[in-house]
Every structure is written in structure tokens, then in C-alpha cells.
């Protein structure tokens, strides 16, 4: 029997069968799409952002970055908020909630002034959604009164949060833009405006590629292009950074966070949970692979919990957070030399090349045997371990304490995939 | 029931890479220091360099690296025994399987053609020296292009109507399409090398040249001296393949074809017969598959077409009235034996040299191969020789390597003689 674990979690007071939600984007644009995603196992949806403004879209509107033949390292999207009439979207949400009462319906909204935010909040109330997310972060809006231009203005964030939370009792989530230095500032402003929590990150302003045919960015729209949001696997490290900083903030960290940014696999999901997220949102991986990816997220997280003896998500949520510390607090008293397994080594010399050209010339190359030999210049940076193409060939070896530093028991990483 | 590949005579058996699949394969490359693959090529091709170029999206640079080193880059990408050369040295073998170097080379050369690249250029200022190359096969083409790149005037004499030698007349198009050979040969022509076709060259024709290169290959048919060898429809491989390539869809090999031999040429004959419509094709080899010189991938391809392989059986007698009807074989163990129905019997048991004394007075060994020094000099100071006529029949890439080395010797000779 396939393993099944209880992945249910309470998020902002709402029972969720699992933490895996569609994020507000093209993947949750109408009734049929969301219904299909629910059937395939997603716990809820942040329905594609609704405004009074109805988007007029360009074509084409997507691009992707790749590396060495690997597509979709990152993804660029120029689509704005929903291009359907506001009433149609609210009707869809109403019907979805009626037909799938156990799934969680989050309305994502975006106004361009106080009045619009209030009007949208009222409509959410009438549609009976479980939660509301305020989109303060879409970087490709055709109006500066909306999107990430609002999200970087703390006064507007606070005021619009207030407009919503004064209108409805439904818990309100403010979606943050990463196009800012300190996300804690608008996050605190959102909470001050009455938001119950925040979600992050929305997409990063980007130019993915320059087209040599038309001498513009991609995608090419009549010979021109625009800066717009970047997402996918490439942005996960940036998303995790913002998540950690928000969760370590003494005010924001007390609230419940929804994590977004490059989640494709159960491992990505667990990483966001380990930093303290209680809800996870996905779009780019669905655009590439479809809703079915949730099956392996559910199964993979279940196996992870089984392996470690966890019975519920709360058993491990936030466990990694205290271990992400300021650079000045790291122990710098030792270095760990790499250990080279000459039996599994295939003699490609990549460790030698990288160590010489980019590190400390600490590897000598035995030309005859085609094997690396460590010399006394090694600083323990582990660049060699990172470039070695053979699994388990270069591993952490001897620990060397710096002159005059006191040896203590230290924690090591032993397994590298 | 096994699934059999159906193919036609002129379409290439293996599909090439697209940009994406080439990038995927190049990404598997470990980019070794002092790349072992680059030490595995007899012709000195540097796969480590051209694969790195592909990986860093410089496919034109990759094509240059290949073409500058090997005038037959497109051909070698198809017919090289990679598994015994560069790919055998590939470090990736230590992880899973080697990089498909031949297929990446093919991709780069296909891009060269797609971009209509003019990679090689002869110098504007010509040298006075005139060199004749006899035969338009791999060794001559390699020798001639090296000389032309250095500014010498080169003329290739070929007795057939087209250039390429064994490439044009002796390899099945499913393995080496004609357009690939033609593209490589175009590179030689673009260097300004002159060709004289349908020319059975005589010593007097070569009198005006400062040096002569002999690259005539091996075209002497070998048929064992057994009863019935003079019956109709008994072929030597060279004649059978030449007919197949020149007659193309008008070539009718007969219903039951027996190919005797165990090398790539035997497989080419069997594949040609099968693709030309023969119903039952059988390769019969006197030794085991393990001892056979053919590439395993070639045997596998023959098998995939439904060609049978019978081992440890040597031809004993051919039976028929005017034309051959049956072929008798004796088993290696002295006990077994076989009688096969045969509308045609092809002997692919190696080719021998033909006499060269009609155009070059040079010493030969007892087999008729031209004797040369390690610099490919014959006993006649203005005559040089390389390729199959010297080495007794090896690979295309070795003929290219020898042709290049002979060109270097010819240039040194001309320098010494003061022919600038």
C-alpha cells in the first residue's frame, strides 16, 4: 500500500487537507481548471487575481531561460490579472466552493484605489470565500496604481489592507513583492493595516533573454518587449531568503506565512515548511508539467514524514529557522579538507581545473594516473566537491582546527545527493 | 515475433541531433582536462574542444575545429568506429555510457552546411609546386586538401566518374548518405583542387608534376578458389556494392542472397541486398562473432533489418548451371555443414591491391601493397603513398591521418627541392 500521512494543516483558521495550493496565476483562471486541480489533489486555490480593472493582454506573453539544454530553469510571465469580467470570476469561485466544500478557496484581489479594494472585499464576502489575498506585487501591471508599485509603498499597503479588513471579517493575506530590499517593512505595514498574514514571493522583475532577430527582450511583441516577472526553480533561493527573514522578524514571524517561489518537488515544499511556512503556493511547475505534480508532492512529503517519524506537518514546520544565523555568528575556527576517493574517481580533472582557476590552487594533478592530489594550500572551501560529477567521490574529510582555536564537537553534513 | 526495421536504400539509418538534443548530449560531457577522447583519434580530431564549443553554444566554432582538422569530418562522423576510438577513452564511461561523440560531430557538420560556412580557405598567393594525387578516395582527398591549404596546385586523377572512392562506391547509403560525402568533397573542390574523372592515369600524365601521391585504395576483387566461383551472380563485395550504389533502385540482387565475410563491408553488402529488396539475406562467417572485425552496432543494425548471421561456416562449393543456385559450407568443427539456396553469393573477404606499375614505378611487397617509409615515402623520391594501398585496408579515419602525414612529407620534399 502506498504510504499515506495526514498532511492536513490549519492555515489562518481554515482547515486545509494539505498545504499545496495553486497560486494566483494563469493556472487557476476558471471553473474547469480549478475543479481539475482539486480532483488531482491540490488542497486549495488562490484564484487568479480579480480587479475592477480587466486586463488587456499581449501576445506572446511568456519566455523561459535554460542552461545546457535544460529548459525552464526560470520562467518569465507578462500576463496581468484576470481578463474575465469580475462577476464571472466571483460566480466561478462561488460554484467551486459549493461543489468542493472541503477545498480552500482564496480570492486574490487587486484594486487601484481605496474604493475598489472595498468593493472587491465586499464581493468576496458575498461569494463566501475562505480567505482573501491582496495582490500588492504583480510587476507587470499596465497601471502604476496597482501591483508591485503599490507593494513597495508602505503607506499604500497599510491603507489598502485597512480598506479590506474594515469591509470584511474574512482573514486577509498581503502578497509581497521581492523587488525591494527589506520585505519586513511592507509586511509589518500590512499587519498594521489589519492583514492576518503575508505571502511571498511574487515574481521578480526581469529580462530573461535578448532576441538577436529583433534586438529586443523576450517575448517579442511586435518587435518590442517589457520587463516582467520571473519565477520558477531559479528564484527558489531568493524566495527562501525572504521567507527566512520574514519568519525571523519579531512581528511578522509571529504570523502565518504562505511560501511561494520555485516549488516543483516535495523537497522544495519541505524546505519552505522547514523555514516556517504553513501554506505553499505553486504556479510555474504546473505551467510546465500540469496539476499532476501534486501527487508526488503528497507522496514525497508522506515518505519524508514516515522516514523521520513525524505524524503531522507541525512536527517539523520551522525546524530549520533557528539554524539560519547571521554570518558573524558562524564558527570560523576550523576547515574541513575534502576526501578524494581514487577508486570511484573517473579522472576528468574538473576538481583540479576549478580549484586552480577559481579557488586556491590546492589540488595538484597527477597527469599519469589522472588523479587529484591535495596539497597544503587547501582552505576547505569544497568547490571541488561541488564540481565533481561522480556521486560520492569527493566527500568531507579531515577536520583541521585553525592555529590557536579550541576544538569542539561539531555538526557535519555527511550525505550529498 | 520480433519487430523488424523497414527502411529504404537511400535514407540514413540513424537520426541526427536537433539543437536541443545536441545540447542535452553536450551537457553530459564532463569537459575533462587534457581530454582523453581527444587522444583517441587517429586523425587528431579534438572532440574535447568541439564538444565544449557546442556546450557553450558556439556551434560554428565546433564545426571549424572539426573541419580544419579533418576534411572528411561529415563522413567520419558516420563511419568511424567510435566505440573503439574516442568514445572508448571517454571518462563518462566511468559513470554510465560515453558521450555520443560521432553524433555530435555529425550535428556540428550539419550546422556547417546549414550556415553555408566556408571554413577552409586556400591562400590567395599560390605556390609554384604542382602535385598529382592518383585516386579520389579518403587518403587522396586528405592529402590534396592539406596541400591546397598550403597553396600548392593539386590535381586528383580518378578513373571513376565521381570522387570519394570507397565512400562513394563501397559503403551503403543508410550508413553514409551520398549527400554527406558530396558535402565533404565540395570542401576539397572549394580549396581549388582540380579533379580529372574517368581518367585511367599513365606514367606520362604525371611527368609534369613535381610530386605524386598514390592513394588508389584496394579494388582488387577477392573470390576464394572454390568450385563454382565462375558462375553468374557470384560477386566480389567491391563490385556488388558499386552496382548497388550506381544502379540504386534499378539494382535487383535476387531473392536469396548469401554474403560471405565478417567485416563492415560484409554487413554493408547484406544491408544493401536487403534494402534493395532481397527477401532472405544471410551473412555467413567462418569464425565467431567475437572474432569478427565488424562493429557490433553494424551487426545489430543488420539484425534489426531481419538479416541472419551464421558463424563458423566456410564456403566449400557453389552449385548451379549458368547462375549460382546453391552455396555449400563446411563447419569449422569438421562435422557441421550447410547448403543454402542462393540467387546471389557475395564474397566480402577483403580486397587486394591492383597493380600500380602503370603509373608509378615503386616497390611493392609480396601482397602488392606499396612499400613506404614512416613518412609515406616510396623508393621513388617524387612518389608518396598512403591509405589502404599501403596499410592493407584500414579505416577511413586512418586513411585521412596517413594522407595528411604524406602531405606534410610532400611539402618537406618540395621545400628541399626548392619548388616554392
Interface residues (C-beta under 8 A of the other chain):
Chain A: X68 X69 X70 X346 X347 X348 X349 X350 X352 X353 X365 X367 X370 X389 X390
Chain B: X20 X21 X22 X23 X24 X25 X26 X27 X30 X31 X32 X33 X34 X36 X55 X91 X92 X93 X94 X95
